Amino acid sequence: MADIVKQILAKPIQLADQVTKASDDVNYNRTECVEIKAKTEKLAGLLRQAARASSDLYERPTRRIIDDTEQVLAKALSLVFKCRANGLRRVFTIIPQAAFRKTSQQLENSIGDVSWLLRVSTPADDRDDEYLGLPPIAANEPILCLIWEQIAILCSGSIEERTDAAASLVSLARDNDRYGKLIIEEGGVAPLLKLAKEGRMEGQENAARAIGLLGRDPESVEQIVNAGVCSVFAKILKEGHMKVQVLVAWAISELVANHPKCQDHFVQNNTIRLLVRHLAFETIQEHSKYAIVTKQGMSIHTVIMANSNPNTGNNTGHRNDDDHDKHFNSQIPRPMSTEPSQMHNVITNLALKTHSNSNHNAPNQTTSHAKTNPHQNNSKQNQHPHHPHHGNQVLAGGSIKGRELEDPATKAQMKAMAARALWHLCAGNVSICKSITESRALLCFAVLLEKGPDEVQYNSAMALMEIAFVAEQNAELRRSAFKPTSPACKAVVDQLLKIIEQADSDLLIPCVRAIGNLARTFRATETRMIPPLVRLLEDKEAEIMREVVIALTKFAKTDNFLHVFHSKAIIDSGGARHLIQLVYFGEQMVQPLALILLGYIALHVPDNEALAQAEVLIVIEWASKQGHLTQDPLIDTLLTDAKQKLELYQSRGSRGFH
């Protein structure tokens, strides 16, 4: 950096010396040339001072200011050379006085610019407390110079000054997309990342927030990723304070949402596993039961048995301390209920099921998981009072007790942002979805969907929707993550159906989409998801009915191996009647989709008595004559095939629409 700055400064210093020397040999306009010489000498002194401090100079404004200064000195040298003319050449050389005034003012501006550059690049300990102000170059673009100043402070200021500078950049990036691009172009990402690594908590928060705001388009995100944001964020998620981790998780979700191609960069830095840890932490008791092992060789089953027998391992000599610790832990607020529930039983059964494979996995679990049982931990501490490292295992982001003492709002926000980041990370990415499902995050999502705060529930529902969408497209993921016998799959489906049955939640649309995406995972005997979906076709908003029709179509489509069973289930739930109403009177966004679903049902079960009673054949004949419904060749073909099948089993009724 210092060598680059010295190269930049070399030419203007040479030009300044030439102007000074040429000013001594002028033949006329001596007064004006003396003034130019004086200002040039002052400017040359500042340039030499800048060259000596080249290692401290902020490169971006240095280039801009020195380029402008070089142009000014070149014009000044040309003007002074004209004043050295004599004889006939002097007669034909006319120099207006305005040229001297303009050059003098430009030199004055350059002096101001270089002086500002030296002040803004001076380390905080050596700088006066005076306000830096804006240089003359800021006349055309004051925001640019303000950005330069804040980035310069980020590079050389004290911790407090860097924290304030990051907050200023947050304000600028939030106000205007163009300001965000300028911050990136002027080299603001690297010092922000440095502050995120080395700063205090407030500075880290400001840096993470700024980075999240800067990544508003693919090009910006690409530059941020190339600057090394993935490794910095991964380290914070592993070791940082929870309040900083909340903003880091949010920033990851923003970057990935605006540029999905950067998903794999975060995967390479173990971000998925770290986010799942945060999601699992204190999610009822699942985290301590299936995610954490307190020492090598201890299986999941052992942890559960230890939890069921709290007296195991207690030393009578330390009983008072242990009771005090138990009382302390009982006072720690939990974001979820600890009462036994259906979800709790699912997790316990899963843990018992995996007991046989847990012994050889225990060493990895010891180093990678995030939390141990508090009562078990306290007894260990009491047994080893002289070896504190045998106590609580260090969790991602600090000790377990330190994380438990975080206020419930921060813990809930951490879960919300972790779920949000996972939602955007898994969108359209098979490998990430596979990593998430293998980490048993599905169980966490199911629990949070049941009992989490509103934001946590919404982000969990969106994450499940994205995972289900990818599973719909990928048979291997579908078989591994959503096996009908899988407790995780059962827990997720139960919660999705529970929300659909309630039918009054903001989570309804993502849950309906998720069930539709999982249509090919259900058995022929499992039709419990059909009736609640069909009930949503009655007197609901058009957007909801549209999503329900799309979901039911995935059950009834020909590429679903069990389409006949599902079509019958839709009819048995009263779906034919609702679909006919939507075909005749539905809104434009629902009408063609309802017709497609009705066509598939008629194609697969044309001999059904309920279809005959509902006069579906007449409906399809009417729809075939409606140009706006049959513009799509696929719909036209489907209706033709369905009509032919119906005509084999049903006769036209006495009434209809013509």
Secondary structure, 3 states (H helix, E strand, C coil): CHHHHHHHHHHHHHHHHHHHHHHCCCCCCHHHHHHHHHHHHHHHHHHHHHHHCHHHCCHHHHHHHHHHHHHHHHHHHHHHHHCCCCCHHHHCCCCCHHHHHHHHHHHHHHHHHHHHHHHHHCCHHHCCCCCCCCCHHHHCCHHHHHHHHHHHHHHHCCHHHHHHHHHHHHHHHHHCHHHHHHHHHCCCHHHHHHHHHHCCHHHHHHHHHHHHHHCCCHHHHHHHHHCCHHHHHHHHHHHCCHHHHHHHHHHHHHHHHHCHHHHHHHHHCCHHHHHHHHHHCCCCCHHHHHHCCCCCCCCHHHHHHHHHCCCCCCCHHHHHHHHHHHHHHHCCCCCCCCCCCHHHHHHHHHHHHCHHHCCCCHHHHHHHCCCCCHHHHHHHHHHCCCCHHHCCCEECCEEHHHHHCCCHHHHHHHHHHHHHHHHHHHCCCHHHHHHHHHCCHHHHHHHHHHHCCHHHHHHHHHHHHHHHHHHHHCHHHHHHHCCCCCHHHHHHHHHHHHHHHHCCCCCHHHHHHHHHHCHHHCCCCCCCCHHHHHHCCCCCCHHHHHHHHHHHHHHHCCCCCCHHHHHHHHHHCCHHHHHHHHHHHCCCCCHHHHHHHHHHHHHHCCCCHHHHHCCHHHHHHHHHCCCCCCCCHHHHHHHHHHHHHHHHHCCCCCCCCC
